[in-house]
């Protein structure tokens, strides 16, 4: 971008400072030069492009902290470039990629590849998490020191839980030495198993393998105890149950260094969205009961849930147009993250500033 642009008559929103007021914004080249009321009246240089916002909202770009990229390994489903276009269309200017690519982000060379591709695309800022274990196998730790030196933002096995408690303790301990976050998928695998939907009436009626909601809180409670031992920073991904929200609320009250996020399906939908085997609603964690959905909304409202992430998981048609049990888990989310989150504002659950603060 070159030249100067003045956006006037906007509703300025800044979640960091709490600003919510009418005003103007001056852009010089690719940088914000000034922001506040009265910029237009103060005058501007000749050649400045004037854009009248007519009271529309103007806010900083969004940060999506959980995105599944398909490059490297499955570019036919989505490339980094197409993901960047989708993110920009959704108002996202920074996204953080999970390590579950092919090969996974468990080696410095893969981190360097992603960084190079992000520079080539130059649509949005792309950061990455590194795998906590080699091959995302949950057993052998990656070279966390070397990976930390590349600038990764944390360690996770992505959509897989680290099931072994001793391995998880070691991951937390090493991550603490680099002051990096550990992100956990909260599902006890021996209870989750081959479950595809939440245990209950819907699972019984459809005859689908079910997973108990308790699988989430059991993993959360275990990892909270490991945080007490190690003092490491833990982030729980896509919290989806009332018991999970309650466990994190208590941990925060006790002063543990724990944060969490949820994704739009868990506050916008419940398990009835599965309907007659709709595979677009096959997610991991699965869609929950209406009472769980309401608990997630309450967790967002009281600050227990710190962030909303898209959990963007693109698939081709061959991966979704299948019988329910054969279809892949996940849905796209980069372009729907903002509009679905704004539904919380329109429903009176969050103020506009609070909704944006979660993003």
HELIX and SHEET records of a PDB file:
HELIX    1   1 UNK A   80  UNK A   89  1                                  10    
HELIX    2   2 UNK A  108  UNK A  121  1                                  14    
HELIX    3   3 UNK A  134  UNK A  136  5                                   3    
HELIX    4   4 UNK A  144  UNK A  149  1                                   6    
HELIX    5   5 UNK A  165  UNK A  177  1                                  13    
HELIX    6   6 UNK A  189  UNK A  192  1                                   4    
HELIX    7   7 UNK A  201  UNK A  206  1                                   6    
HELIX    8   8 UNK A  214  UNK A  230  1                                  17    
HELIX    9   9 UNK A  242  UNK A  253  1                                  12    
HELIX   10  10 UNK A  264  UNK A  268  1                                   5    
HELIX   11  11 UNK A  271  UNK A  274  5                                   4    
HELIX   12  12 UNK A  279  UNK A  281  5                                   3    
HELIX   13  13 UNK A  290  UNK A  301  1                                  12    
HELIX   14  14 UNK A  317  UNK A  320  1                                   4    
HELIX   15  15 UNK A  324  UNK A  326  5                                   3    
HELIX   16  16 UNK A  337  UNK A  346  1                                  10    
HELIX   17  17 UNK A  352  UNK A  357  1                                   6    
SHEET    1   A 4 UNK A  31  UNK A  36  0                                        
SHEET    2   A 4 UNK A  19  UNK A  28 -1                                        
SHEET    3   A 4 UNK A   4  UNK A  14 -1                                        
SHEET    4   A 4 UNK A  49  UNK A  52  1                                        
SHEET    1   B 4 UNK A  31  UNK A  36  0                                        
SHEET    2   B 4 UNK A  19  UNK A  28 -1                                        
SHEET    3   B 4 UNK A   4  UNK A  14 -1                                        
SHEET    4   B 4 UNK A  57  UNK A  59  1                                        
SHEET    1   C 4 UNK A 125  UNK A 128  0                                        
SHEET    2   C 4 UNK A  92  UNK A  97  1                                        
SHEET    3   C 4 UNK A  62  UNK A  68  1                                        
SHEET    4   C 4 UNK A 312  UNK A 313  1                                        
SHEET    1   D 6 UNK A 130  UNK A 131  0                                        
SHEET    2   D 6 UNK A 154  UNK A 156  1                                        
SHEET    3   D 6 UNK A 181  UNK A 185  1                                        
SHEET    4   D 6 UNK A 234  UNK A 237  1                                        
SHEET    5   D 6 UNK A 258  UNK A 262  1                                        
SHEET    6   D 6 UNK A 307  UNK A 308  1                                        
SHEET    1   E 2 UNK A 197  UNK A 198  0                                        
SHEET    2   E 2 UNK A 210  UNK A 211  1                                        
END                                                                             
